[in-house]
Amino acid sequence: MKAIIEIKHNKTVEVIYFRGGFIKISKYPSILEVPFDEIRNREIILIVPDSLLITKNLNISFDIKNMLAIKSYLMKSIPVNLSDLYNDYSVFGNKLYFVSIKKEVLNDYLNVIKRSRAKLKAVIPKSFLFKINFNLNHPKFFGFNFDDHYTSIFSFEGNGYYFFMVLPYGSEGFAGVDDEIQITKFINEVYRMVSSFQSQTKINIEEFFFFTNKEYGKLPVLSYLSKTFPGMSFFTMDDGRYLDLYSKILDFDKKFPIDLSVDKISLESKRELVLSQIENSLGFVIIGMILILVLSIVMGNDSLRKHKMILEGIKNNYQSQKNLFIYNQPSVYKTDGFYFYEIFNYLNVSNVKEIYLESFYIKDDKFYLIIVSPSYSQISLLVNELKTKDIVANIEGNSKFKIFDNYEFNRAQIRIEINK
């Protein structure tokens, strides 16, 4: 069962879920007032207001795969420390689209979800609710979110904000208001933003989408807007289409294109650093084996043949590990807040010697390592070392095989779980 917790600009919350086939909405003055029974054991989608977002569009002139460089570039471009933000990003051509929210803003909500034994599925911006439902993935489509206390104006390129602006005018200030001067001032500012976007990008906007959680007749400003932006599509509470958005989000069974539940930039840059460390350490192993190979030439042909084969095996092992982590693996495997790539960092810095990673796979949210070592005791030591890091690691089977006549190895499968 899923539920939506929507955070409002004034910190009130709405809990939205299906009951008896119908949408049920419960409103609370704060997240601390939400009864645990209403969200317990549910999969939670947390929706945050656009007014709390920090977004940045950057043209990147360097290798877009270099996340460490991107992180450095972002740190110079945003007014807060990256480590203080939950964030996500997307790359489209040579453009980097960054969206974030301060961690301190979400901490209370995440703690309540955890204490209620609910499971967080994703944290998505309010405007992404509209983007997902209407596939607004091109800047020729323009969206307006006329929320209670603010108005956000947005368009998307792929999964990134192509244009994003928040105005301090919400639907609460215009409910029942037919003051032409006040309405005209608001519409002129909206029109100025749209015109500025068109003049700078040379993009011809084909369709306007306007979303508000009020009834059309209660907002005379909507009639003025329809004259300013001909053909605008309105989604209001009285025609039922606004609530349909939430129905679709509750039924959404794919991965959300943007998820603000983690500090993704730091995680990806850390992952990149781990890969670099693995590559460098394995590179030293290969260099060392090459030196052994040179010595073997002096020592004799039989030794040379054996060391050549061992060297080839190490090279193959090295290449297979690189292939596992090379950038055609875009996802960072995660379960219950734990990122499995950290396991490889443990392997890289482990005190246990003569441990070789042969392969890995993930099944049923469990992580399996296939480890090769000349000594079973080395594999056992590695498992014990992982356990000291609060990681549940167990050996599932071990088989022996030989390289040449005298080189005996153990191949073991280690199951990794997270200690909850």
Long-range contacts (C-beta under 8 A, 24 or more apart in sequence): 1-41, 1-42, 1-43, 2-42, 2-43, 2-44, 2-45, 2-121, 2-250, 3-38, 3-39, 3-42, 3-43, 3-44, 3-45, 3-118, 3-250, 4-44, 4-45, 4-46, 4-47, 4-246, 4-249, 4-250, 5-31, 5-34, 5-39, 5-44, 5-45, 5-46, 5-47, 5-109, 5-113, 6-46, 6-47, 6-126, 7-31, 7-46, 7-47, 7-48, 7-49, 7-52, 7-109, 8-49, 8-147, 8-148, 8-149, 9-49, 9-51, 9-52, 9-147, 9-148, 9-149, 9-150, 9-170, 10-148, 10-149, 13-109, 15-39, 16-246, 16-250, 17-42, 17-250, 18-247, 18-250, 23-243, 23-246, 23-247, 31-108, 31-109, 31-112, 32-108, 32-112, 34-112, 36-115, 36-116, 36-117, 39-112, 39-113, 39-116, 39-118, 40-116, 40-117, 40-118, 41-117, 41-118, 42-118, 42-119, 43-118, 43-119, 43-121, 44-113, 44-118, 44-119, 44-120, 44-121, 45-121, 45-122, 45-124, 45-249, 45-250, 45-256, 46-106, 46-109, 46-110, 46-113, 46-120, 46-122, 46-123, 46-124, 46-261, 47-123, 47-124, 47-125, 47-126, 47-129, 48-101, 48-105, 48-106, 48-123, 48-124, 48-125, 48-126, 48-260, 49-125, 49-126, 49-147, 49-150, 50-125, 50-126, 50-127, 50-145, 50-147, 50-150, 50-152, 50-154, 50-164, 50-166, 51-147, 51-149, 51-150, 51-152, 51-166, 52-101, 52-102, 52-105, 53-99, 53-100, 53-101, 53-125, 53-164, 53-166, 54-78, 54-79, 54-80, 54-85, 54-99, 54-100, 54-101, 54-102, 55-97, 55-98, 55-99, 55-100, 55-161, 55-164, 56-96, 56-97, 56-98, 57-95, 57-96, 57-97, 57-98, 57-160, 57-161, 57-162, 58-95, 58-96, 58-98, 59-94, 59-95, 59-96, 60-91, 60-94, 60-95, 60-96, 61-94, 64-91, 64-94, 64-96, 65-327, 66-272, 67-265, 67-268, 67-269, 67-271, 67-272, 68-269, 68-272, 68-273, 70-96, 70-265, 70-269, 71-265, 71-266, 71-269, 74-98, 74-265, 82-263, 82-265, 82-266, 83-263, 83-266, 85-263, 86-123, 86-260, 86-261, 86-262, 86-263, 87-260, 87-262, 87-263, 87-264, 87-265, 88-258, 88-259, 88-260, 88-262, 88-264, 89-160, 89-264, 89-265, 90-158, 90-159, 90-160, 90-257, 90-258, 91-160, 92-157, 92-158, 92-160, 95-157, 95-160, 96-160, 97-157, 97-158, 97-159, 97-160, 97-161, 97-162, 98-265, 99-125, 99-160, 99-161, 99-258, 99-260, 100-260, 101-260, 103-263, 106-260, 110-261, 120-261, 121-256, 122-256, 122-259, 122-260, 122-261, 123-259, 123-260, 123-261, 124-256, 124-258, 124-259, 124-260, 125-258, 125-260, 126-152, 127-152, 127-154, 127-161, 127-164, 128-256, 128-257, 128-258, 129-245, 129-246, 129-249, 130-209, 130-211, 130-245, 131-156, 131-257, 132-248, 132-249, 132-252, 132-256, 132-257, 133-244, 133-245, 133-248, 133-249, 134-209, 136-209, 139-163, 139-197, 139-201, 139-203, 139-205, 140-203, 140-204, 140-205, 140-206, 140-207, 141-205, 141-206, 141-207, 141-209, 142-194, 142-197, 142-205, 142-207, 142-208, 142-209, 143-208, 143-209, 143-210, 143-211, 144-190, 144-208, 144-209, 144-210, 144-211, 145-211, 145-212, 146-170, 146-171, 146-210, 146-211, 146-212, 146-214, 146-219, 147-171, 147-212, 147-213, 148-172, 148-213, 151-190, 153-190, 153-193, 153-194, 155-197, 155-205, 159-257, 159-258, 162-201, 163-197, 163-201, 165-193, 167-193, 171-212, 171-213, 171-214, 171-219, 174-219, 174-220, 174-221, 175-214, 175-218, 175-219, 176-218, 176-220, 177-220, 177-221, 178-220, 180-224, 183-220, 183-221, 183-224, 184-224, 186-221, 187-221, 187-224, 187-225, 187-228, 190-225, 190-228, 191-228, 194-229, 207-231, 207-233, 208-232, 208-233, 209-233, 209-235, 210-234, 210-235, 211-235, 211-242, 211-245, 212-236, 212-237, 212-242, 213-237, 213-242, 267-332, 267-339, 268-332, 271-332, 271-339, 271-341, 274-341, 274-342, 274-344, 274-345, 274-348, 275-325, 277-345, 277-348, 277-349, 278-321, 278-325, 278-344, 278-348, 279-322, 281-348, 282-318, 282-321, 283-318, 285-314, 285-318, 286-311, 286-314, 286-315, 286-318, 289-314, 306-404, 309-403, 309-404, 310-403, 310-407, 313-403, 314-356, 317-356, 317-357, 317-358, 320-358, 320-359, 321-357, 324-359, 324-360, 333-362, 333-367, 335-365, 335-367, 335-418, 336-365, 336-418, 336-420, 337-418, 338-418, 340-367, 340-416, 343-367, 343-369, 343-386, 343-391, 343-416, 346-385, 346-386, 346-389, 346-391, 347-382, 350-382, 350-385, 351-385, 352-378, 352-381, 352-382, 352-385, 353-378, 354-378, 355-379, 355-382, 358-411, 366-415, 366-416, 366-417, 367-415, 367-416, 367-417, 368-396, 368-413, 368-414, 368-415, 368-416, 369-413, 369-414, 369-416, 370-411, 370-412, 370-413, 370-414, 371-411, 371-412, 371-413, 371-414, 372-409, 372-410, 372-411, 373-409, 373-410, 373-412, 374-407, 374-408, 374-409, 374-410, 375-410, 376-410, 376-412, 379-410, 379-412, 379-414, 382-414, 383-414, 386-416, 390-419, 391-416, 391-417, 391-418, 391-419, 392-416, 392-417, 392-418, 392-419, 393-417
